[in-house]
Amino acid sequence: MYATMLFILARLAEIGGGYLIWLWLREGKPLYWGIFGGLTLALYGVIATFQAFPSFGRVYAAYGGVFIVLSILWGWGIDKKTPDFYD
């Protein structure tokens, strides 16, 4: 359960941080959105280190699968883009 929560927190930090930077650079949001996005991305890197797995490569590979699922859900819930066949 602990590992699962860390996976979810890390992915939310990575996706949310990237999204805030996207909004700042591509949608004209204020600079502090980009700064907060950068700090959130840095937090993602820290959260991953709390995993108890002995190999970073395995942890990172597992994060990849969680990232894909949460990215699709993020786009569906936040951007209101319904997943299509290719998603």
N, C-alpha and C positions, 0 to 999 in steps of 0.2 A: 504494500500500500504506500509506503514511504517513497519507494522508487517511482511509482506511478504518479504520485503528486509532484515529485520533482520534474518528471518528464513534462507534465502539463504546465507547471509554472515556467519552466525554461522555454517551452514553445510559445506561451503567451507573451513572455518577455521578448523573444526574438521576433515574432510576428508583429506584436504591438509596436516595438521600437522601430522596426523597418517601416511600418505603416505611418508612424508619426513623421519619420524623415521623408517619406514619399509625399505626405501632405504638405510638408514645409517646402520641399523643392519643386514639386510638380503642381501643387494646388494653391500655392501662394500664401500658405499659413505663416504666422509670425515665427521669427527665429527661435523663440523659446520652445516651439514644438519640435524643432530639429534637435535642440540641445537635450530636451527630455527624451527624445527618441534615442539619441546616442547613449545617454545614461542607462536607458532601459536595455539597449543592446549589450552594454557592458555588464549589466546585472545578469543577463542571460549567460554570459561566460562564467560568471561566479557560481550561479546556481548549478551548472553542470558538474562542478567540482565536488559537490556534496553527495554525488552518487557513490555507492559502496562498491561498485564493480571495479575489479583490478585493472582493467584495460580500457584506456580512453577510446580506442578504436571501436570496441564493441558498444560502448555507451553512445558514441557519436552515431553509429549506424542505427541503433535503436531510436535515437532522437529523430533520425531522418524519416522513419515511418510515421512517428507521431506528428512530425511537422507537416507531412503531406495531408493527413486527415484534418488536422486543426486549421491548416491554411484554407482548405476547401470550406470548412465550416465558418471560418472568419469571413471569407468572401461572401458566403451566403447570408450570414447574420449581420455583418457590419456594412458591407458594400451593397447588399441586396442583389447580388448576382447569383442567380440560381445555377447550380452546377449542371453542366451539360454532359453529353455522352463521353467527351474526351476527358473531362475531369474525373 
